[in-house]
Every structure is written in C-alpha cells, then in structure tokens.
Amino acid sequence: MNRISVEGIKVGSRFTHPVFFDNGVNMFVAENIPVSQRDLDMIKTWKITSLFTCGRQLKDGEQFTPAKDLSGGRKYEPLDFIIDTSANKN
C-alpha cells in the first residue's frame, strides 16, 4: 500500500483506488471521487498526516481508467495489508 502525505492533496484531487486512513481501516475517499474541502477539514481536525492507497493520485485533467485486475481475481480488503507505523511515533 502506498503512503501519501496529506500536504500533497487539494480540493478536487482524485485517486485510481480507494484512499484510507487509520492504517487502512477507514476510507477517506473512493476511487475517482474528488476530495472536498470538508474531507480536507476532517483530516486536519483529526491531525491525520498520511493516507494510504493501492493506487496513485491522478494528475490534474487526467482521465480515470479503472485499474486492471493484477490480483489474479482476488479482491483485496483494507485489512489485508499490514502497515507498520511504529517508526512514526510523535
């Protein structure tokens, strides 16, 4: 799973796959859904500094193309990934 700094996310940002916080437990936005000001305010209020996705952020104006299935037909769930955050203690 890819880690994304919230500093690089702005209103209107979209992603190729769902984006999660809380180590992949809670969804921030679904794939191809633009980030709203309310979304940004929420992660700022909750002091979230990183988000996680199996995809990537789409460039401004980039067309969304559903991802090819590289999983061999297996559907992955957020908890299928283990994220070690022990190095990020504040």
C-alpha positions as CSV (number, residue, x, y, z in Angstrom):
1,M,0.0,0.0,0.0
2,N,1.3,3.5,-0.9
3,R,1.6,6.2,1.8
4,I,0.5,9.7,0.7
5,S,1.3,12.9,2.6
6,V,-1.8,14.9,3.1
7,E,0.2,18.0,2.2
8,G,0.0,17.0,-1.5
9,I,-3.8,16.7,-1.5
10,K,-6.0,19.5,-2.5
11,V,-9.7,20.1,-3.2
12,G,-10.5,18.1,-6.4
13,S,-7.7,15.6,-6.1
14,R,-8.7,12.1,-7.3
15,F,-7.2,8.7,-7.0
16,T,-7.1,5.5,-9.0
17,H,-8.0,3.3,-6.0
18,P,-9.8,4.0,-2.7
19,V,-7.8,6.0,-0.1
20,F,-7.8,5.1,3.6
21,F,-6.6,6.4,6.9
22,D,-6.1,4.8,10.3
23,N,-3.8,2.1,8.8
24,G,-6.3,1.2,6.2
25,V,-9.3,0.8,8.4
26,N,-11.4,3.8,7.4
27,M,-12.0,5.1,3.9
28,F,-11.1,8.7,3.1
29,V,-12.4,8.7,-0.5
30,A,-13.4,6.1,-3.1
31,E,-11.6,5.8,-6.4
32,N,-12.2,8.7,-8.8
33,I,-14.2,10.7,-6.2
34,P,-12.9,14.3,-5.9
35,V,-11.6,15.3,-2.5
36,S,-13.8,18.0,-1.0
37,Q,-13.0,20.9,1.3
38,R,-14.9,19.0,4.0
39,D,-12.7,16.0,3.5
40,L,-9.6,18.2,4.0
41,D,-11.0,19.9,7.0
42,M,-11.8,16.5,8.6
43,I,-8.2,15.1,8.2
44,K,-6.8,18.4,9.5
45,T,-9.1,18.4,12.6
46,W,-8.2,14.7,13.3
47,K,-4.5,15.5,12.8
48,I,-4.1,12.9,10.1
49,T,-0.7,13.3,8.3
50,S,-0.7,10.3,6.0
51,L,-3.2,8.4,3.9
52,F,-2.9,5.0,2.2
53,T,-3.9,3.6,-1.2
54,C,-3.0,0.8,-3.5
55,G,-3.2,3.3,-6.4
56,R,-2.0,6.7,-7.1
57,Q,-3.2,10.3,-7.3
58,L,-4.5,11.3,-10.7
59,K,-2.8,14.3,-12.3
60,D,-5.0,17.4,-13.0
61,G,-7.2,16.7,-16.0
62,E,-6.1,13.1,-16.3
63,Q,-8.9,10.7,-17.4
64,F,-9.8,8.0,-14.9
65,T,-9.4,4.5,-16.3
66,P,-10.5,1.6,-14.0
67,A,-7.4,-0.3,-12.8
68,K,-6.6,-3.6,-14.5
69,D,-7.0,-6.5,-12.1
70,L,-3.5,-7.5,-11.2
71,S,-4.6,-9.6,-8.2
72,G,-5.3,-12.8,-10.1
73,G,-9.0,-12.3,-9.4
74,R,-8.7,-11.9,-5.7
75,K,-10.4,-8.8,-4.2
76,Y,-8.3,-7.1,-1.5
77,E,-9.7,-5.5,1.5
78,P,-8.0,-2.8,3.6
79,L,-7.2,-5.1,6.4
80,D,-5.3,-7.4,4.0
81,F,-2.4,-5.1,4.3
82,I,-0.3,-4.7,7.4
83,I,1.2,-1.3,7.8
84,D,4.0,-0.8,10.4
85,T,3.6,2.7,11.9
86,S,5.9,2.1,14.9
87,A,8.5,4.4,13.3
88,N,6.1,7.3,13.2
89,K,5.7,7.9,16.9
90,N,5.4,11.6,17.7
